[in-house]
Amino acid sequence: MVPRCQVECILQKSAEIVGIRSETISGSQEIKALQLWNETEARHPSLADVRNQVIHAVCQEYIELGDQLLLFQSGDKIAIISPNSGG
């Protein structure tokens, strides 16, 4: 059995879409990047429309959605960063 932990998910500009700026989530200490996004999207279905437009960061390191295994410790932070607009 894989140990569980709590991490903070910071929604940044995506907060405008889901209505909250951050949330504490409890989950497995080991999870694939794409599975992490799928679980986030399941909690906030409105994020489905921006799936290909956001940047993801785990512990201040950008990640791509794929099969790479992420390892978490309680207190780690995940950020979902929407692209900036303007010019």
Contacts in CASP RR format, 6 or more apart in sequence:
PFRMAT RR
TARGET T0000
AUTHOR 0000-0000-0000
METHOD contacts of the structure
MODEL  1
MVPRCQVECILQKSAEIVGIRSETISGSQEIKALQLWNETEARHPSLADV
RNQVIHAVCQEYIELGDQLLLFQSGDKIAIISPNSGG
2 28 0 8 1.000
2 29 0 8 1.000
2 30 0 8 1.000
3 28 0 8 1.000
3 29 0 8 1.000
4 26 0 8 1.000
4 27 0 8 1.000
4 28 0 8 1.000
4 29 0 8 1.000
5 26 0 8 1.000
5 27 0 8 1.000
5 28 0 8 1.000
5 29 0 8 1.000
5 72 0 8 1.000
5 73 0 8 1.000
5 74 0 8 1.000
5 75 0 8 1.000
5 76 0 8 1.000
6 24 0 8 1.000
6 25 0 8 1.000
6 26 0 8 1.000
6 27 0 8 1.000
6 74 0 8 1.000
6 75 0 8 1.000
7 24 0 8 1.000
7 25 0 8 1.000
7 27 0 8 1.000
7 72 0 8 1.000
7 74 0 8 1.000
7 75 0 8 1.000
7 76 0 8 1.000
7 77 0 8 1.000
7 78 0 8 1.000
8 22 0 8 1.000
8 23 0 8 1.000
8 24 0 8 1.000
8 25 0 8 1.000
8 75 0 8 1.000
8 76 0 8 1.000
8 77 0 8 1.000
8 78 0 8 1.000
9 22 0 8 1.000
9 23 0 8 1.000
9 24 0 8 1.000
9 25 0 8 1.000
9 40 0 8 1.000
9 77 0 8 1.000
9 78 0 8 1.000
9 79 0 8 1.000
9 80 0 8 1.000
10 21 0 8 1.000
10 22 0 8 1.000
10 77 0 8 1.000
10 78 0 8 1.000
10 79 0 8 1.000
10 80 0 8 1.000
11 17 0 8 1.000
11 18 0 8 1.000
11 19 0 8 1.000
11 20 0 8 1.000
11 21 0 8 1.000
11 22 0 8 1.000
11 23 0 8 1.000
11 80 0 8 1.000
12 21 0 8 1.000
12 79 0 8 1.000
12 80 0 8 1.000
12 81 0 8 1.000
12 82 0 8 1.000
13 81 0 8 1.000
13 82 0 8 1.000
13 84 0 8 1.000
14 47 0 8 1.000
14 50 0 8 1.000
14 54 0 8 1.000
14 80 0 8 1.000
14 81 0 8 1.000
14 82 0 8 1.000
15 21 0 8 1.000
15 22 0 8 1.000
17 44 0 8 1.000
17 46 0 8 1.000
17 47 0 8 1.000
17 49 0 8 1.000
17 50 0 8 1.000
17 82 0 8 1.000
18 44 0 8 1.000
18 46 0 8 1.000
18 47 0 8 1.000
23 43 0 8 1.000
25 39 0 8 1.000
25 43 0 8 1.000
27 72 0 8 1.000
28 72 0 8 1.000
29 71 0 8 1.000
29 72 0 8 1.000
29 73 0 8 1.000
30 69 0 8 1.000
30 70 0 8 1.000
30 71 0 8 1.000
30 72 0 8 1.000
31 39 0 8 1.000
31 69 0 8 1.000
31 70 0 8 1.000
31 72 0 8 1.000
32 66 0 8 1.000
32 67 0 8 1.000
32 68 0 8 1.000
32 69 0 8 1.000
32 70 0 8 1.000
33 56 0 8 1.000
33 58 0 8 1.000
33 63 0 8 1.000
33 64 0 8 1.000
33 65 0 8 1.000
33 66 0 8 1.000
33 67 0 8 1.000
33 68 0 8 1.000
33 70 0 8 1.000
34 65 0 8 1.000
34 66 0 8 1.000
34 67 0 8 1.000
36 56 0 8 1.000
36 70 0 8 1.000
36 78 0 8 1.000
37 51 0 8 1.000
37 56 0 8 1.000
37 65 0 8 1.000
40 47 0 8 1.000
40 80 0 8 1.000
41 47 0 8 1.000
41 48 0 8 1.000
41 51 0 8 1.000
47 54 0 8 1.000
47 80 0 8 1.000
50 82 0 8 1.000
53 82 0 8 1.000
53 83 0 8 1.000
54 80 0 8 1.000
54 81 0 8 1.000
54 82 0 8 1.000
54 83 0 8 1.000
55 62 0 8 1.000
55 80 0 8 1.000
55 81 0 8 1.000
55 83 0 8 1.000
56 62 0 8 1.000
56 63 0 8 1.000
56 64 0 8 1.000
56 65 0 8 1.000
56 78 0 8 1.000
56 79 0 8 1.000
56 80 0 8 1.000
56 81 0 8 1.000
57 63 0 8 1.000
57 78 0 8 1.000
57 79 0 8 1.000
57 81 0 8 1.000
58 70 0 8 1.000
58 72 0 8 1.000
58 76 0 8 1.000
58 77 0 8 1.000
58 78 0 8 1.000
58 79 0 8 1.000
59 76 0 8 1.000
59 77 0 8 1.000
60 77 0 8 1.000
63 70 0 8 1.000
END
